Amino acid sequence: MTRSWVRGIPRPLRRWGLIAVLVVLCFLGLINRHIYIHITVGGSSPQERRLEMPVEWGVAHVGMRPESLVYYQHKPPEQYYDKEQEKALIDQFQFNKYLSDRTPLNRHNPDARHPTCKKRLYPSNMPAASVILVFYNEAASVILRTVYSILNRSPEHLIHEILLYDDDSDLGELGEGSWFVQHAATLPKVRIERSTQGRGGLIKAKNRAGRLATGEVLVYLDCHCECNDGWLEPLLYPIYLNRTACTTPTIDTIAWEDLKVYAPPLIESTGGLNW
């Protein structure tokens, strides 16, 4: 009987060949996570800047944030990480802004809902909301990540607008003509309003923003949160049943040092404090 060409290869060579194939496949897997595309911006001078990002994300992320040097899905490798700058920004903003500026604005977090919540059905004619984010000298990357989470995880017909209200910030990256303003202008249903009466503080700013909103329901969110799947419908449904109702969500925790999202325990509660 004629043996196949594979059987014609000596057994030791077959064994080592299989090992070689597995090593190559593992190596390609590592490349997919750690090799970066380098796109030169501004010519070939010594001062040229580069945008670097993992191959797996695709080039769409480059145009999203022109000022940011690197985009990472997880904490960047040590050779790309400026720990001194990270510490300086933590001291200024009280969270890891350095990492936030290098984390995708349009990221996905695991669905943390209880299984029964995923089966819940809601009326299609609930009132549309104006989602209001009031900010003062907040990191632009955090604000926009909040906006993306609203757009991605809300039924389109239930979002009337997303109103970003600036309570007289003086942070350069939030100013007129900044990349923040330019990027926000490309997003649907998003508009920026600025205080014309000086800084009013959080409560006055929320009242002023509420007077500018045009939706049937006002939903106030922190400008440094990320909405989970199905977040909006349970807030609107009690108001749909009773227009005098006031609802409040359960808030997930975003760790200040590494931006990981931690869902709260799946327990029935009304409010909660950890300080």
C-alpha positions as CSV (number, residue, x, y, z in Angstrom):
1,M,0.0,0.0,0.0
2,T,1.3,3.4,-1.0
3,R,1.8,5.7,2.0
4,S,0.7,9.4,1.9
5,W,3.4,12.0,1.7
6,V,2.8,12.9,5.4
7,R,3.3,9.3,6.5
8,G,6.5,9.3,4.4
9,I,8.0,11.9,6.7
10,P,9.9,10.4,9.6
11,R,8.1,10.5,12.9
12,P,10.6,12.8,14.7
13,L,10.4,15.4,11.9
14,R,6.6,15.3,12.0
15,R,6.7,15.9,15.8
16,W,9.1,18.9,15.5
17,G,7.1,20.3,12.5
18,L,3.9,20.3,14.5
19,I,5.7,22.1,17.4
20,A,7.1,24.7,14.9
21,V,3.6,25.4,13.6
22,L,2.2,25.9,17.1
23,V,5.1,28.3,17.9
24,V,4.4,30.3,14.8
25,L,0.7,30.5,15.6
26,C,1.4,31.7,19.1
27,F,3.9,34.2,17.8
28,L,1.3,35.6,15.4
29,G,-1.2,35.9,18.3
30,L,1.3,38.0,20.2
31,I,2.0,40.2,17.2
32,N,-1.7,40.9,16.9
33,R,-1.7,42.3,20.4
34,H,1.6,44.1,20.6
35,I,2.8,45.3,17.1
36,Y,1.8,48.9,16.4
37,I,1.1,50.9,13.3
38,H,3.2,54.0,13.1
39,I,1.7,56.9,11.2
40,T,3.9,59.9,10.7
41,V,2.3,63.3,11.1
42,G,4.0,66.6,10.1
43,G,6.9,65.5,7.9
44,S,10.2,63.8,8.6
45,S,11.9,66.4,10.9
46,P,13.3,65.4,14.3
47,Q,10.2,67.0,15.9
48,E,7.8,64.8,13.9
49,R,5.0,63.3,15.9
50,R,3.7,59.8,15.5
51,L,0.3,58.2,16.1
52,E,0.7,54.6,17.3
53,M,-2.0,52.1,17.9
54,P,-2.5,48.3,17.9
55,V,-3.2,46.7,14.5
56,E,-6.3,45.0,15.8
57,W,-8.2,48.3,16.2
58,G,-8.0,49.5,12.6
59,V,-7.0,53.0,11.4
60,A,-10.4,54.6,12.2
61,H,-9.1,55.4,15.7
62,V,-6.3,57.6,14.4
63,G,-8.6,60.4,13.1
64,M,-10.6,60.3,16.3
65,R,-8.1,62.0,18.6
66,P,-5.4,64.0,16.8
67,E,-3.8,65.3,19.9
68,S,-3.3,61.9,21.6
69,L,-0.1,60.1,20.8
70,V,-1.1,56.5,21.5
71,Y,-4.3,54.5,21.7
72,Y,-4.4,51.3,23.9
73,Q,-7.1,48.9,24.8
74,H,-5.3,48.0,28.0
75,K,-2.5,49.7,29.9
76,P,0.4,50.5,27.4
77,P,3.6,48.5,27.5
78,E,6.3,50.1,29.7
79,Q,8.4,51.3,26.8
80,Y,5.5,53.5,25.6
81,Y,4.5,54.7,29.1
82,D,5.7,58.0,30.6
83,K,5.3,57.5,34.3
84,E,6.3,61.0,35.2
85,Q,3.7,62.5,33.0
86,E,1.1,60.0,34.4
87,K,1.9,61.1,38.0
88,A,1.7,64.8,37.1
89,L,-1.8,64.4,35.5
90,I,-3.0,62.2,38.4
91,D,-2.0,65.0,40.8
92,Q,-3.9,67.6,38.6
93,F,-7.0,65.6,37.9
94,Q,-7.1,63.1,40.7
95,F,-7.4,60.1,38.3
96,N,-5.3,58.6,35.6
97,K,-5.9,61.1,32.8
98,Y,-2.7,60.0,31.1
99,L,-4.3,56.5,30.5
100,S,-7.7,58.0,29.8
101,D,-6.2,60.0,26.9
102,R,-4.8,56.8,25.5
103,T,-8.0,54.7,25.9
104,P,-10.5,54.4,23.1
105,L,-13.4,56.8,23.4
106,N,-15.7,54.2,21.9
107,R,-15.0,51.2,24.1
108,H,-17.2,48.4,25.1
109,N,-17.8,47.2,28.6
110,P,-19.3,43.8,29.7
111,D,-23.1,43.8,30.1
112,A,-23.5,43.7,33.9
113,R,-27.3,43.4,34.1
114,H,-29.0,40.7,36.0
115,P,-30.2,38.0,33.5
116,T,-33.9,38.8,34.2
117,C,-33.3,42.4,33.3
118,K,-32.2,41.4,29.8
119,K,-35.6,39.8,29.2
120,R,-37.7,42.8,30.4
121,L,-39.7,44.5,27.7
122,Y,-40.7,48.2,27.7
123,P,-43.3,50.2,25.8
124,S,-42.1,51.7,22.5
125,N,-43.7,55.1,23.2
126,M,-41.9,56.2,26.3
127,P,-40.9,59.9,26.5
128,A,-37.6,60.9,24.8
129,A,-34.9,62.3,27.1
130,S,-32.5,65.2,27.1
131,V,-29.4,63.7,28.7
132,I,-27.5,66.5,30.4
133,L,-23.8,66.4,31.3
134,V,-22.5,69.4,33.3
135,F,-18.8,69.8,33.5
136,Y,-16.1,72.2,34.7
137,N,-12.5,71.6,33.7
138,E,-13.2,67.9,33.2
139,A,-10.9,65.8,31.0
140,A,-12.2,65.9,27.4
141,S,-11.5,62.2,26.9
142,V,-13.7,61.3,29.9
143,I,-16.6,63.5,28.7
144,L,-16.6,62.0,25.2
145,R,-16.3,58.4,26.5
146,T,-19.5,59.1,28.5
147,V,-21.2,60.5,25.4
148,Y,-20.2,57.5,23.3
149,S,-21.6,55.1,26.0
150,I,-24.9,57.0,25.8
151,L,-25.2,56.8,22.1
152,N,-24.1,53.2,21.8
153,R,-26.3,51.8,24.6
154,S,-29.6,53.7,24.3
155,P,-32.5,53.2,21.9
156,E,-32.2,56.0,19.4
157,H,-35.8,57.1,19.7
158,L,-35.4,57.6,23.4
159,I,-32.5,60.1,23.1
160,H,-33.8,63.5,22.2
161,E,-30.5,65.2,22.7
162,I,-27.2,65.0,24.7
163,L,-26.6,68.5,26.2
164,L,-23.0,69.2,27.3
165,Y,-23.1,72.2,29.6
166,D,-19.8,73.9,30.3
167,D,-19.8,75.8,33.6
168,D,-17.2,78.3,32.6
169,S,-14.2,76.0,32.2
170,D,-10.8,77.4,31.5
171,L,-9.1,74.2,30.5
172,G,-7.6,74.6,27.1
173,E,-8.6,71.2,25.6
174,L,-12.3,72.2,26.2
175,G,-12.2,75.6,24.6
176,E,-13.6,76.8,21.3
177,G,-11.9,75.3,18.3
178,S,-10.4,72.5,20.4
179,W,-10.4,68.9,19.2
180,F,-13.0,68.2,21.9
181,V,-15.4,70.7,20.2
182,Q,-14.6,69.5,16.7
183,H,-15.2,65.9,17.7
184,A,-18.4,66.5,19.5
185,A,-19.7,68.3,16.4
186,T,-19.4,65.1,14.5
187,L,-21.7,63.1,16.9
188,P,-25.4,62.9,16.4
189,K,-27.8,64.7,18.8
190,V,-24.9,66.3,20.7
191,R,-24.6,70.0,21.4
192,I,-22.5,72.1,23.7
193,E,-23.8,75.1,25.6
194,R,-21.6,77.3,27.7
195,S,-22.3,79.4,30.8
196,T,-22.8,83.1,30.0
197,Q,-23.0,84.1,33.6
198,G,-19.7,82.9,34.9
199,R,-19.2,79.8,37.0
200,G,-22.3,78.9,39.0
201,G,-21.3,75.6,40.6
202,L,-22.9,72.2,40.1
203,I,-26.5,72.9,41.1
204,K,-26.9,76.3,39.4
205,A,-25.3,74.8,36.3
206,K,-27.7,71.9,36.3
207,N,-30.6,74.3,36.6
208,R,-29.3,76.5,33.8
209,A,-28.8,73.5,31.6
210,G,-32.2,72.2,32.4
211,R,-33.8,75.4,31.1
212,L,-31.9,75.0,27.8
213,A,-33.0,71.4,27.3
214,T,-35.9,70.5,25.0
215,G,-36.6,66.9,25.7
216,E,-39.7,65.5,27.5
217,V,-37.6,64.1,30.4
218,L,-34.4,65.5,31.8
219,V,-31.7,62.9,32.7
220,Y,-28.7,64.2,34.5
221,L,-25.5,62.1,34.4
222,D,-22.0,62.7,35.7
223,C,-19.7,63.6,32.9
224,H,-17.3,60.9,33.9
225,C,-19.4,57.7,33.8
226,E,-20.1,55.0,31.2
227,C,-23.6,53.7,30.6
228,N,-24.2,50.0,30.5
229,D,-26.5,48.1,28.2
230,G,-30.2,48.8,28.8
231,W,-29.5,51.7,31.2
232,L,-32.1,54.2,30.0
233,E,-35.4,52.2,29.7
234,P,-35.7,51.3,33.4
235,L,-35.3,55.0,34.3
236,L,-37.9,56.2,31.9
237,Y,-40.5,53.6,32.5
238,P,-41.7,54.8,36.0
239,I,-41.9,58.3,34.5
240,Y,-44.0,56.9,31.6
241,L,-46.4,55.5,34.2
242,N,-46.3,58.6,36.5
243,R,-44.9,61.9,35.2
244,T,-44.2,63.0,38.8
245,A,-41.8,60.1,39.4
246,C,-38.1,60.6,39.9
247,T,-35.7,57.8,39.2
248,T,-32.1,57.1,40.0
249,P,-29.7,54.5,38.6
250,T,-27.2,52.1,40.2
251,I,-23.7,53.5,39.4
252,D,-20.9,51.2,38.3
253,T,-17.4,52.0,39.6
254,I,-14.6,53.1,37.2
255,A,-11.3,52.6,38.9
256,W,-9.3,55.9,38.9
257,E,-5.9,54.2,38.4
258,D,-6.6,51.9,35.5
259,L,-10.1,52.8,34.2
260,K,-11.5,49.3,34.7
261,V,-15.3,49.1,35.2
262,Y,-16.6,47.3,38.2
263,A,-20.3,46.5,38.4
264,P,-22.0,46.8,41.8
265,P,-23.3,43.6,43.5
266,L,-26.6,42.4,42.0
267,I,-28.8,43.3,45.0
268,E,-31.9,45.3,45.4
269,S,-31.1,48.7,46.9
270,T,-32.2,52.3,47.0
271,G,-29.1,54.4,46.8
272,G,-25.8,53.6,48.5
273,L,-22.7,55.2,49.9
274,N,-19.2,53.9,50.3
275,W,-17.8,56.8,52.3
